[in-house]
Amino acid sequence: MDAAGDKLMSELRAVVAAAEELLAAAGSESTERLNELRGRAEEALRGAHARLEGAGEEIEDQVRRHPFAALGIAAAVGLVIGVLLARK
């Protein structure tokens, strides 16, 4: 699942980069260039969305196969968050 996580992160980085490029070009570029950048951003977003749906299905499958492990992980994460919030 590390390869899937790496792929998802690279797709999300591509979405962010395309959005940043689109915003930077909004004031100085022609309409054609803006449409091209918008198309690239939308394409990257669609790819990331499809990957997230696949990851969600995989996580749901893992939770259904190992419910006690999932419960333990959720409890541990909750405990860590609680300890971090209580440190104030």
For each residue, the residues with C-beta under 8 A, 3 or more apart:
1: 4 5 58
2: 5 6
3: 6 7
4: 1 7 8 51 54 55 58
5: 1 2 8 9 55
6: 2 3 9 10
7: 3 4 10 11 51
8: 4 5 11 12 48 51 52 55
9: 5 6 12 13
10: 6 7 13 14
11: 7 8 14 15 44 47 48 51
12: 8 9 15 16 48
13: 9 10 16 17
14: 10 11 17 18 44 47 48
15: 11 12 18 19 41 44 45 48
16: 12 13 19 20
17: 13 14 20 21
18: 14 15 21 22 37 40 41 44 45
19: 15 16 22 23 41
20: 16 17 23 24
21: 17 18 24 25 37 40 41
22: 18 19 25 26 34 37 38 41
23: 19 20 26
24: 20 21
25: 21 22 28 29 33 34 37
26: 22 23 29 34
27:
28: 25
29: 25 26 33 34 37
30: 33 34
31: 34 35
32: 35 36
33: 25 29 30 36 37
34: 22 25 26 29 30 31 37 38
35: 31 32 38 39
36: 32 33 39 40
37: 18 21 22 25 29 33 34 40 41
38: 22 34 35 41 42
39: 35 36 42 43
40: 18 21 36 37 43 44
41: 15 18 19 21 22 37 38 44 45
42: 38 39 45 46
43: 39 40 46 47
44: 11 14 15 18 40 41 47 48
45: 15 18 41 42 48 49
46: 42 43 49 50
47: 11 14 43 44 50 51
48: 8 11 12 14 15 44 45 51 52
49: 45 46 52 53
50: 46 47 53 54
51: 4 7 8 11 47 48 54 55
52: 8 48 49 55 56
53: 49 50 56 57
54: 4 50 51 57 58
55: 4 5 8 51 52 58 59
56: 52 53 59 60
57: 53 54 60 61
58: 1 4 54 55 61 62
59: 55 56 62 63
60: 56 57 63 64
61: 57 58 64 65
62: 58 59 65 66 70
63: 59 60 66 67 70
64: 60 61 67
65: 61 62
66: 62 63 69 70
67: 63 64 70 71
68: 71 72
69: 66 72 73
70: 62 63 66 67 73 74
71: 67 68 74 75
72: 68 69 75 76
73: 69 70 76 77
74: 70 71 77 78
75: 71 72 78 79
76: 72 73 79 80
77: 73 74 80 81
78: 74 75 81 82
79: 75 76 82 83
80: 76 77 83 84
81: 77 78 84 85
82: 78 79 85 86
83: 79 80 86 87
84: 80 81 87
85: 81 82 88
86: 82 83
87: 83 84
88: 85
